[in-house]
Amino acid sequence: MIQSPWRGGIFPVGLLTLLLPLSAKAQEEFPGSENRVWIAGRVFWDRTSDNWDEGSSWVDGNTAEFNEGTGVVLITESVSASGLTFNTTSTIADGSITLSGTSPSISVASGETATIDS
């Protein structure tokens, strides 16, 4: 039981239900806090195209993950990432990518190859 000053110490469940979605939404608004998975078959990496999971555009500071079907990704403007994760053989070319954050990383799955030419 949650103690509160309302109705003899019971917290109104309806109010709790309203607060939970608001706190989850606030967490999504901080840039650089999420991993984003590249959608297979897409080619151009910029900040406006919805090339990432959940139909989202790139937010600088996130971690980029590349899975099966990625192939070649061409950067069309300068972007930054806190990490790059290659789960399949992939190539990133053109443009400029900067690793950012307190401990940026690049990881490549065993048996795969990552080429970064930017």
N, C-alpha and C positions, 0 to 999 in steps of 0.2 A: 504494500500500500504506500502510495506517495503522500507524504504529509504536506498540507498546505492550509492557508487560512480559510479556504472556501468549504462550505457545507460540512462542517465537522471534521475537517482534516483530509478530505478526499479531493484530489485534484480532478477537475472536470476533464473527462476523457476527450470530449470534443475539442477542447482547447489544445490538448496535447497532440491530437491528430493534425490540427492546423499548423502547429509549430514545426513538426518534423519535416514536411516538404520544404519549408522556408530555409531551414538550416542546410539541407542537402543542396539546394539551389545556390546558396551563398558560396559553398565550397567550390562549385564549378566555375565561378567567376575569376578565380586567381590564375593568371597565366603561368605556364611553366610547371604545373602541378600534375600533369596527366601524361600517360603514354598514348600515343596515337598510332594506329595501325594503317598502313598504306593500303588502298583498295587496288587489287590486282587489275592490270590492264590500263591504268592511268599512266601518264607520261610526265606531265609538267608539275613541278613543285613550286608553289607560290603561296601567298597569304590569303588569297581570295577564293580559289577553287575548292570545291568540296571533295577532295581526294582522300580524305581520311575516314576512318570508321565513324559510324553514326552520321555520315553526310556532313562532317564538319570541315572547316577550313583550318589551316595551320596557325598555331599560336606560338610565337617565338618562345623558346625555353622549355617546350615539351620534349619528351623523348620520342623519337621516330622509330617505328618497328616495321621491318620489311619481311613479308612472308612469301610463300609459294606464289609464283606468277608475277612477281614484281618486275623483273627484267631490268630495263634501263630507265632511270628517273632523271629528267633534265631540270635543273634548278633555273627558274626564269627571273629570279630576283634574290637579293641577299636574304638569307634566313639564318636563324640560330637555333640550336638544339642542345639540351642538356645531355643527350645521349643518342646514339644510333645503335640499333639492334638489328642484325642481319640473320634471319633464320633460314635464308635461302641465298643462293648466289645472285648477287645484284650489283649494278653499277650506278653510281651517282655522278653526274657530269654537268659541266657548264656552271654558270653562276658562281655564287659564293656561299659557303656554309661556315658558320662559326660555332665552335663548341662553347657552351656557356654554363653558368652555374658553379657551385662550389666544388663539385667533383664530377666533371663531364666524363663520359665513357663511350667507347666503341666496343661492341661485342659481336663476334661472328660465330655462328653455330659450327660445331665439329663437322668437317668434310665440305663446308661451303666456302665461297670466296666472295669478298667484298672489295670493290674497286671504287675509290673516291677520287675523282678527277675534276676538282672545281677550284 
